[in-house]
Amino acid sequence: MQIFIIIKKTLKIIMYSLELSLRYSPFPLSIQKKELEEVKRIYDQIKNSMNETLEISNLIELSCDKVKDKLIAVRAQEIISVQIYEKSSVAGGAKKPGFSLNID
């Protein structure tokens, strides 16, 4: 009698979400990236665009690593906030979407 043991490895895939809140919109826009350095670079680009004068409104184009055909273009002056958070596929995510304050 042979006994077969099947070992199922849990593959933890980490994605980094970048979420934008827009003026006059109740729903945030978000993209996911695989590399933290890339999402930080995009975050800094958006922050710099938000700090520029209102006469110049940059168009920011974003693509998503999770949904390959997802493309977003938004005017920098319409962005009121931006955040980065880690999202894990094993536990369903490290935090809920949206801006929140965790007080322990």
GIKA-V858160 format. One record per pair of residues at least 12 apart in sequence whose ideal C-beta (glycine too) atoms are under 10 Angstrom apart, sorted by sequence separation. I is the first residue (numbers start at 0). J is the second residue. D is the distance in whole Angstrom. If there is no record, write none. Layout:
i	j	d
I	J	D
I	J	D
This chain:
i	j	d
17	29	7
18	30	8
45	57	9
59	71	8
60	72	5
61	73	8
82	94	10
84	96	8
16	29	5
17	30	5
18	31	10
44	57	9
59	72	7
60	73	8
84	97	10
16	30	7
17	31	8
45	59	6
58	72	6
59	73	6
82	96	9
84	98	10
15	30	9
16	31	5
17	32	7
44	59	7
58	73	7
59	74	8
82	97	9
84	99	10
14	30	10
15	31	7
16	32	8
45	61	9
57	73	10
58	74	6
59	75	6
82	98	6
14	31	4
15	32	5
44	61	10
57	74	7
58	75	7
82	99	10
14	32	7
15	33	7
41	59	8
56	74	5
57	75	4
59	77	10
80	98	7
14	33	6
15	34	7
56	75	6
57	76	8
59	78	8
13	33	8
14	34	10
15	35	5
17	37	9
41	61	7
55	75	9
56	76	4
12	33	8
13	34	10
15	36	10
17	38	5
41	62	10
55	76	9
56	77	8
65	86	9
13	35	9
15	37	8
16	38	8
17	39	9
53	75	10
54	76	10
59	81	10
15	38	4
53	76	6
65	88	10
14	38	9
15	39	9
17	41	6
51	75	7
52	76	9
17	42	6
48	73	10
50	75	9
51	76	9
15	41	10
19	45	7
38	64	9
48	74	9
49	75	6
15	42	10
37	64	9
48	75	4
49	76	8
17	45	8
45	73	9
47	75	9
48	76	8
49	77	10
32	61	9
46	75	10
49	78	6
32	62	9
34	64	8
45	75	7
48	78	8
49	79	8
30	61	5
32	63	8
33	64	5
44	75	9
49	80	9
29	61	9
30	62	7
31	63	6
32	64	5
33	65	8
46	78	9
49	81	8
28	61	8
30	63	4
31	64	6
32	65	8
45	78	6
48	81	10
29	63	8
30	64	8
31	65	4
30	65	8
31	66	8
45	80	10
46	81	7
29	65	10
30	66	8
45	81	5
44	81	10
31	69	9
43	81	10
30	69	7
42	81	6
19	59	9
29	69	10
30	70	9
41	81	9
42	82	8
30	71	6
42	83	6
19	61	8
29	71	9
41	83	9
28	71	6
17	61	7
39	83	7
28	73	7
38	83	6
17	63	9
38	84	10
16	63	10
38	85	10
35	83	8
14	63	9
15	64	9
16	65	9
24	73	10
14	64	7
28	78	9
35	85	8
14	65	6
32	83	9
19	71	8
21	73	7
22	74	10
12	65	9
21	74	9
24	77	8
27	80	9
28	81	10
29	82	9
19	73	7
22	76	8
23	77	8
27	81	10
22	77	5
24	79	9
27	82	9
29	84	9
31	86	7
21	77	5
22	78	8
23	79	9
20	77	10
21	78	6
22	79	5
29	86	9
19	77	9
20	78	7
21	79	7
22	80	10
19	78	5
20	79	5
21	80	9
19	79	9
20	80	4
19	80	7
20	81	8
18	80	8
19	81	5
20	82	8
18	81	7
19	82	8
17	81	7
18	82	5
17	82	7
18	83	8
16	82	8
17	83	6
18	84	7
16	83	7
17	84	9
29	96	7
15	83	6
16	84	5
29	97	10
15	84	7
16	85	8
27	96	7
14	84	10
15	85	6
16	86	5
26	96	10
27	97	7
14	85	8
15	86	7
26	97	10
27	98	9
13	85	6
14	86	5
13	86	7
14	87	8
12	86	9
13	87	6
14	88	7
12	87	7
13	88	8
11	87	6
12	88	4
13	89	9
16	92	8
11	88	7
12	89	8
16	93	9
20	97	8
10	88	8
11	89	5
14	92	9
15	93	10
16	94	9
18	96	6
20	98	7
9	88	10
10	89	8
11	90	9
18	97	8
9	89	6
13	93	9
16	96	8
18	98	8
